[in-house]
Amino acid sequence: MNQEPNFLANVREELKNGRRWLDRTIVLACACAAGLCVVAFTLMADAAFELFMHIYHWRGGWAVLVWMPAVTVAVVWATRRWAPGAAGSGIPQVMTALDPALDANQRGRFVSLWLSFAKIVLASAGFLAGLSIGREGPSVQVAAGVMHHALRWFDPRSGITAHALLVAGGAAGIAAAFNAPLAGVVFAIEELSRKMESRSSGVIITAIVLAGLMGVSVFGNLSYFGRIKVPRLDWDALLPGLAVALACGVLGGLFAKLLAASLTGRTERMSRLRARFPLRFAACGALVVAVIGLVTGGATFGAGSEAVKHMLAGQADVPALYVTLKFIATWLSAWLGVPGGIFAPSLSIGAGVGHNVSVLLGTDIGPALIAMGMAAFLAAVTQAPLTAFIIVMEMVDGHAMVLSLMAAAMLASLVSRMLARPLYETLAMAMLHNLAPPPAVDPAPPAPR
């Protein structure tokens, strides 16, 4: 028979193992450091975008036609020269680093303390350029790099692995970026580890809690978009809700398919052009994003959070083609090779879909449809419906809409899977493929004499 735990004996065992407590202290310190890095990144990105908006409002905004290509070229050049592993979202890099076949040197090409620092600086510069990017995906790579750096300080017998630290860091990055601790836990299970091991669950929860506390201590314990006022949803909301979920599923699937094709080189002619002239490609793409921003009165610049807040508040000041133009601006911004994510722009596109359906059908449940659109489009792009609906639920304090958000996210994700493969998984597989050495060629047999 199994003996009952001896409380006093267990306490004495814990207290006399100093090395174990040192390892735990290192985890706590790195989790706090990861949260502070995400906070610093948030402050830098917000300050950079605020400066860009000052430039946009200066003398009618035409200066952005020069400013955006110039800054984008500088960011792409610096990224390619000093931190190529920092380009893009950051989530595929962390997923690639989780591959058990990689050695320490290969893993360092995707997550490291240097890449975390470079990601913060270069992604903030992307906001300074006014590109349609987000900071949530980069926050995953930033926090994962900080947590992974702790591996060198642990006792080899501690049982704390690189896999556990990377998953904990990625989850902490989501939790701190969105002020959504539940989303951090689900993201760790759904996107990174695919399962929660008992040995690493403590490290993951600790990282999420402490990183989240760092964010709360600076920004306060507030919902990102405030608390939406949702009227009672009845059967009259079924048709508008289905329209939002299906539209977001199709658009999100096409967006993921287009982005995967662009970033993995499946568009051969444009990919060759981008590889041969990366700086000219970045300048031309940034110029197109600048023109789109001018046409929309600045609505498509940056992550799109302000546009979402206006839509939730009932201020219909976004242009009629906001969804289409934000879609194009986000795709181009991601294709240029700058460090930046797609989470926040995806939320703004989904919000635009919900807003359009609300206006088209003349319903009085606009805020609910906007929230459902946010969850649905993010779920369609990432094909991670649980993470998507929990993120939106925590960002709008929408606990009363749990079932509606969950249904919209699941339906949109199902539609997206009929159109495209999972985006982050596809990008991670491409990164692993690029790491693999070319197959050996057997020497030709000697010619007969």
C-alpha positions as MATLAB code, in Angstrom:
seq = 'MNQEPNFLANVREELKNGRRWLDRTIVLACACAAGLCVVAFTLMADAAFELFMHIYHWRGGWAVLVWMPAVTVAVVWATRRWAPGAAGSGIPQVMTALDPALDANQRGRFVSLWLSFAKIVLASAGFLAGLSIGREGPSVQVAAGVMHHALRWFDPRSGITAHALLVAGGAAGIAAAFNAPLAGVVFAIEELSRKMESRSSGVIITAIVLAGLMGVSVFGNLSYFGRIKVPRLDWDALLPGLAVALACGVLGGLFAKLLAASLTGRTERMSRLRARFPLRFAACGALVVAVIGLVTGGATFGAGSEAVKHMLAGQADVPALYVTLKFIATWLSAWLGVPGGIFAPSLSIGAGVGHNVSVLLGTDIGPALIAMGMAAFLAAVTQAPLTAFIIVMEMVDGHAMVLSLMAAAMLASLVSRMLARPLYETLAMAMLHNLAPPPAVDPAPPAPR';
ca = [
       0.000    0.000    0.000;
       1.145    3.556   -0.717;
       2.165    5.473    2.381;
       0.545    8.793    3.186;
       2.830   11.840    2.670;
       4.763   12.823    5.792;
       4.340   16.582    6.003;
       7.186   17.336    8.418;
       9.607   15.032    6.610;
       8.754   16.636    3.297;
       9.249   20.138    4.722;
      12.665   19.180    6.126;
      13.626   17.663    2.764;
      12.621   20.838    0.945;
      14.430   23.179    3.341;
      17.729   21.307    3.329;
      17.977   21.231   -0.493;
      19.578   24.624   -1.119;
      20.340   23.980   -4.775;
      16.693   23.316   -5.535;
      15.743   26.659   -3.985;
      18.444   28.405   -5.995;
      17.017   26.945   -9.199;
      13.545   28.113   -8.216;
      14.875   31.587   -7.480;
      16.429   31.698  -10.950;
      13.060   30.785  -12.490;
      11.341   33.543  -10.505;
      13.961   36.119  -11.479;
      13.834   35.221  -15.171;
      10.031   35.248  -15.200;
      10.075   38.754  -13.716;
      12.735   39.794  -16.234;
      10.655   38.397  -19.098;
       7.622   40.372  -17.938;
       9.663   43.561  -17.578;
      11.073   43.093  -21.083;
       7.557   42.819  -22.493;
       6.556   45.935  -20.534;
       9.570   47.823  -21.895;
       8.720   46.640  -25.389;
       5.134   47.836  -24.991;
       6.235   51.276  -23.815;
       8.801   51.614  -26.609;
       6.339   50.482  -29.298;
       3.636   52.867  -28.067;
       6.075   55.781  -27.908;
       7.416   54.983  -31.384;
       3.950   54.841  -32.926;
       2.939   58.057  -31.182;
       5.963   59.755  -32.755;
       4.961   58.362  -36.145;
       1.453   59.802  -35.752;
       2.980   63.218  -35.045;
       4.886   62.912  -38.317;
       1.701   61.797  -40.087;
      -0.241   64.817  -38.854;
       2.554   67.205  -39.835;
       1.682   69.221  -42.949;
      -1.114   67.044  -44.198;
       0.600   63.691  -43.801;
       2.466   63.597  -47.101;
       5.790   63.240  -45.274;
       4.956   59.574  -44.616;
       5.519   58.831  -48.304;
       9.207   59.419  -47.647;
       9.374   58.520  -43.958;
       7.847   55.039  -44.152;
      10.053   53.652  -46.972;
      13.194   55.173  -45.417;
      12.618   53.772  -41.913;
      11.451   50.403  -43.265;
      14.588   50.025  -45.377;
      16.715   50.827  -42.313;
      14.869   48.217  -40.223;
      15.138   45.517  -42.902;
      18.840   46.255  -43.423;
      19.596   46.116  -39.681;
      17.568   42.926  -39.261;
      19.290   41.127  -42.117;
      22.740   42.228  -40.979;
      22.591   41.728  -37.208;
      19.516   39.685  -36.253;
      17.983   37.658  -39.102;
      16.300   35.408  -36.538;
      14.263   38.386  -35.304;
      12.403   38.894  -38.602;
       8.696   38.211  -38.674;
       6.295   37.329  -35.887;
       8.451   35.396  -33.416;
       5.979   32.608  -32.737;
       7.279   30.371  -35.575;
      10.805   30.879  -34.236;
       9.800   29.636  -30.785;
       7.945   26.672  -32.295;
      11.053   25.841  -34.334;
      13.296   26.096  -31.269;
      11.057   23.552  -29.519;
      12.076   20.869  -32.008;
      14.005   18.249  -30.004;
      16.343   17.535  -32.919;
      17.995   20.964  -32.675;
      21.251   21.395  -30.798;
      22.079   24.432  -28.649;
      23.752   26.357  -31.479;
      20.840   25.822  -33.856;
      18.332   26.773  -31.175;
      20.256   29.986  -30.581;
      19.421   31.102  -34.118;
      15.765   31.412  -33.104;
      15.743   32.324  -29.391;
      18.448   34.058  -27.397;
      18.986   37.070  -25.198;
      20.460   38.965  -28.146;
      17.452   38.210  -30.339;
      15.112   39.340  -27.554;
      16.922   42.687  -27.361;
      17.027   43.015  -31.148;
      13.334   42.126  -31.400;
      12.369   44.889  -28.983;
      14.422   47.550  -30.769;
      13.663   46.549  -34.358;
       9.942   45.879  -33.855;
       9.635   49.266  -32.114;
      11.317   50.763  -35.176;
       8.653   49.034  -37.275;
       6.021   50.935  -35.284;
       8.052   54.095  -35.845;
       7.688   53.383  -39.568;
       3.900   53.130  -39.146;
       3.641   49.598  -40.569;
       0.581   47.431  -39.895;
       2.190   45.119  -37.338;
       1.512   43.941  -33.792;
       3.714   43.447  -30.746;
       2.072   40.345  -29.266;
       3.794   37.728  -31.449;
       7.194   39.400  -30.947;
       6.523   39.414  -27.190;
       6.429   35.602  -27.341;
       9.951   35.459  -28.784;
      11.207   38.160  -26.413;
       9.980   36.386  -23.271;
      11.032   32.947  -24.551;
      14.558   34.212  -25.185;
      14.836   35.617  -21.660;
      13.518   32.432  -20.042;
      15.695   30.175  -22.198;
      18.791   32.117  -21.141;
      18.271   30.797  -17.605;
      19.109   27.261  -18.712;
      22.848   27.806  -18.284;
      22.410   28.589  -14.574;
      20.483   25.488  -13.545;
      21.783   22.377  -11.865;
      21.828   19.584  -14.498;
      19.802   17.478  -12.045;
      17.084   20.124  -11.657;
      14.792   18.522  -14.266;
      14.088   21.926  -15.852;
      14.508   21.548  -19.608;
      14.925   23.942  -22.500;
      11.486   22.832  -23.730;
       9.827   23.830  -20.450;
      11.563   27.216  -20.387;
      10.633   28.016  -23.988;
       6.983   27.095  -23.463;
       6.895   29.059  -20.207;
       8.467   32.091  -21.868;
       6.106   32.005  -24.828;
       3.068   31.715  -22.568;
       4.370   34.525  -20.361;
       4.795   36.726  -23.424;
       1.148   36.274  -24.448;
      -0.077   36.796  -20.885;
       1.916   40.001  -20.393;
       1.194   41.428  -23.855;
      -2.592   40.979  -23.671;
      -2.974   41.109  -19.866;
      -4.631   37.722  -20.379;
      -3.184   35.021  -18.101;
      -5.725   32.367  -19.110;
      -4.812   32.941  -22.753;
      -1.175   32.353  -21.841;
      -1.970   28.929  -20.402;
      -4.126   27.898  -23.356;
      -1.567   29.251  -25.852;
       1.121   27.110  -24.209;
      -1.020   24.000  -24.652;
      -2.661   24.713  -28.019;
       0.207   26.237  -30.002;
       3.508   25.422  -28.301;
       3.671   22.234  -26.269;
       0.449   20.516  -27.478;
       0.300   19.044  -23.950;
       0.983   20.127  -20.364;
       3.558   18.008  -18.591;
       3.319   17.885  -14.808;
       7.045   18.540  -14.484;
       6.881   21.781  -16.453;
       3.419   23.033  -15.456;
       4.802   24.729  -12.355;
       7.412   26.612  -14.375;
       4.793   27.677  -16.940;
       2.281   28.907  -14.362;
       5.015   30.724  -12.411;
       6.239   32.499  -15.544;
       2.698   33.520  -16.530;
       1.833   34.844  -13.069;
       5.024   36.840  -12.553;
       5.189   38.198  -16.106;
       1.536   39.178  -15.825;
       2.190   40.899  -12.499;
       4.930   42.981  -14.110;
       2.428   44.199  -16.683;
      -0.303   44.839  -14.129;
       2.093   46.791  -11.904;
       2.754   49.226  -14.763;
      -0.490   49.360  -16.748;
      -3.020   48.362  -14.093;
      -5.409   45.420  -14.017;
      -7.655   46.694  -16.784;
      -9.178   45.015  -19.828;
      -7.343   46.096  -22.985;
     -10.492   47.335  -24.741;
     -12.487   48.040  -21.587;
     -15.796   46.375  -20.775;
     -18.234   46.171  -23.683;
     -21.950   46.554  -23.134;
     -23.665   43.591  -24.743;
     -27.462   43.428  -24.951;
     -29.221   40.155  -24.320;
     -28.474   37.822  -27.220;
     -31.407   35.774  -28.521;
     -32.229   33.858  -31.695;
     -32.255   37.095  -33.699;
     -28.472   37.205  -33.249;
     -27.976   33.795  -34.911;
     -27.924   34.997  -38.533;
     -25.597   37.992  -37.942;
     -23.309   35.832  -35.815;
     -23.127   33.130  -38.490;
     -22.398   35.760  -41.138;
     -19.520   37.172  -39.089;
     -18.029   33.754  -38.301;
     -18.241   32.481  -41.878;
     -16.883   35.698  -43.399;
     -13.997   35.752  -40.935;
     -13.311   32.068  -41.554;
     -12.990   32.582  -45.303;
     -11.000   35.823  -45.038;
      -8.760   34.463  -42.278;
      -8.065   31.272  -44.210;
      -7.180   33.247  -47.335;
      -4.974   35.559  -45.287;
      -3.091   32.628  -43.737;
      -2.724   30.962  -47.151;
      -1.455   34.167  -48.747;
       0.962   34.906  -45.921;
       2.348   31.371  -45.880;
       2.868   31.418  -49.647;
       4.626   34.780  -49.471;
       6.921   33.995  -46.533;
       7.899   30.487  -47.638;
       8.754   31.463  -51.193;
       5.900   29.755  -53.013;
       5.323   32.902  -55.087;
       8.483   32.238  -57.070;
       8.809   35.388  -59.171;
       8.145   37.816  -56.323;
      10.254   35.751  -53.924;
      13.213   35.899  -56.293;
      12.738   39.636  -56.605;
      12.551   40.004  -52.821;
      15.674   37.861  -52.318;
      17.646   39.743  -54.969;
      16.602   43.271  -53.994;
      15.409   43.074  -50.370;
      15.833   46.779  -49.599;
      14.136   47.969  -52.786;
      11.329   45.476  -52.180;
      10.916   46.834  -48.634;
      10.862   50.427  -49.869;
       8.211   49.727  -52.514;
       6.056   47.728  -50.104;
       6.271   50.427  -47.435;
       5.302   53.034  -50.006;
       2.149   51.062  -50.840;
       1.322   50.780  -47.113;
       1.844   54.553  -46.807;
      -0.541   55.255  -49.676;
      -3.147   52.944  -48.138;
      -2.776   54.771  -44.833;
      -3.278   58.152  -46.485;
      -6.366   56.914  -48.348;
      -7.923   55.646  -45.104;
      -7.117   58.769  -43.113;
      -4.495   56.952  -41.033;
      -6.840   54.128  -39.933;
      -4.608   51.337  -41.271;
      -1.367   52.557  -39.713;
      -0.016   50.567  -36.769;
      -1.710   47.688  -34.988;
      -5.255   49.032  -35.369;
      -6.128   49.085  -31.672;
      -7.541   52.612  -31.806;
      -9.836   51.682  -34.686;
     -11.148   48.736  -32.640;
     -11.821   50.970  -29.632;
     -13.739   53.410  -31.808;
     -15.847   50.644  -33.332;
     -16.643   49.161  -29.910;
     -17.649   52.633  -28.701;
     -20.065   53.011  -31.621;
     -17.978   55.628  -33.398;
     -18.261   54.531  -37.023;
     -15.322   56.601  -38.273;
     -13.514   53.841  -40.156;
     -13.640   53.884  -43.973;
     -15.981   51.590  -45.870;
     -13.105   49.525  -47.293;
     -11.250   49.306  -43.992;
     -11.260   45.483  -43.882;
      -9.846   45.091  -47.393;
      -7.215   47.798  -47.039;
      -6.112   46.695  -43.558;
      -5.878   43.141  -44.917;
      -3.524   44.300  -47.708;
      -1.482   46.580  -45.431;
      -0.942   43.800  -42.878;
       0.028   41.257  -45.540;
       2.556   43.638  -47.105;
       3.992   44.664  -43.712;
       4.582   41.011  -42.815;
       6.096   40.240  -46.226;
       8.698   43.013  -46.060;
      10.834   41.157  -43.511;
      10.541   43.505  -40.534;
      10.099   42.143  -36.995;
       6.413   42.361  -36.195;
       3.368   40.234  -35.501;
      -0.136   39.846  -36.876;
      -2.218   39.282  -33.733;
      -3.380   42.865  -33.180;
      -3.930   43.646  -36.896;
      -5.949   40.428  -37.159;
      -8.129   41.568  -34.276;
      -8.736   44.891  -36.023;
      -9.643   43.193  -39.328;
     -12.085   40.896  -37.518;
     -13.569   43.864  -35.703;
     -14.076   45.556  -39.069;
     -15.933   42.492  -40.376;
     -18.226   42.491  -37.334;
     -18.815   46.221  -37.714;
     -19.669   45.868  -41.409;
     -22.161   43.062  -40.752;
     -23.761   45.112  -37.974;
     -24.199   48.126  -40.263;
     -25.387   46.005  -43.207;
     -28.052   44.148  -41.221;
     -28.968   47.108  -39.018;
     -28.735   45.197  -35.739;
     -28.388   46.707  -32.284;
     -25.783   44.156  -31.163;
     -22.838   45.832  -32.865;
     -20.348   45.459  -29.968;
     -21.128   41.744  -29.699;
     -20.619   41.188  -33.426;
     -17.354   43.141  -33.316;
     -16.068   40.973  -30.464;
     -17.164   37.817  -32.295;
     -15.397   39.039  -35.428;
     -12.184   39.609  -33.491;
     -12.235   36.088  -32.062;
     -13.289   34.521  -35.362;
     -10.680   36.167  -37.588;
      -7.828   35.548  -35.130;
      -8.920   31.913  -34.818;
      -9.078   31.569  -38.606;
      -5.595   32.999  -39.120;
      -3.877   31.064  -36.326;
      -6.197   28.018  -36.309;
      -5.972   28.188  -32.514;
      -9.633   28.805  -31.574;
      -9.283   28.323  -27.808;
      -6.477   30.874  -27.568;
      -8.353   33.296  -29.823;
     -11.644   33.359  -27.953;
      -9.983   33.524  -24.532;
      -7.770   36.423  -25.652;
     -10.797   38.369  -26.868;
     -12.862   37.433  -23.820;
     -10.184   38.792  -21.494;
      -9.494   41.873  -23.637;
     -13.134   43.030  -23.667;
     -14.120   41.558  -20.277;
     -16.694   39.558  -22.200;
     -17.423   36.694  -19.822;
     -21.116   37.048  -20.665;
     -20.250   36.175  -24.279;
     -18.222   33.026  -23.628;
     -20.450   30.709  -25.672;
     -20.845   33.180  -28.545;
     -17.107   33.862  -28.779;
     -16.308   30.173  -28.530;
     -18.779   29.234  -31.251;
     -17.553   31.982  -33.594;
     -13.908   30.998  -33.081;
     -14.530   27.282  -33.585;
     -16.645   27.775  -36.728;
     -14.171   30.219  -38.288;
     -11.258   27.921  -37.514;
     -13.089   24.987  -39.113;
     -13.709   26.995  -42.290;
     -10.094   28.161  -42.344;
      -8.798   24.589  -42.128;
     -10.608   23.848  -45.392;
      -8.624   26.608  -47.096;
      -5.160   26.681  -45.549;
      -2.711   24.795  -43.377;
      -1.918   26.179  -39.885;
       0.116   29.334  -40.486;
       2.650   29.183  -37.669;
       3.232   25.466  -38.090;
       3.851   25.968  -41.820;
       6.349   28.765  -41.175;
       8.120   26.723  -38.490;
       8.442   23.751  -40.836;
       9.943   26.044  -43.477;
      12.505   27.288  -40.956;
      13.443   23.723  -40.040;
      13.756   22.850  -43.708;
      16.129   25.761  -44.246;
      18.277   24.484  -41.373;
      18.635   21.017  -42.835;
      21.844   20.448  -44.818;
      21.442   19.660  -48.513;
      21.310   15.935  -49.272;
      24.637   14.341  -50.013;
      25.250   13.498  -53.651;
      26.831   10.133  -54.353;
      30.018   10.468  -56.373;
      29.639    9.397  -59.974;
      31.099    5.962  -60.706;
      34.348    5.960  -62.632;
      33.959    5.832  -66.378;
      34.739    2.449  -67.932;
      38.028    2.239  -69.754;
];
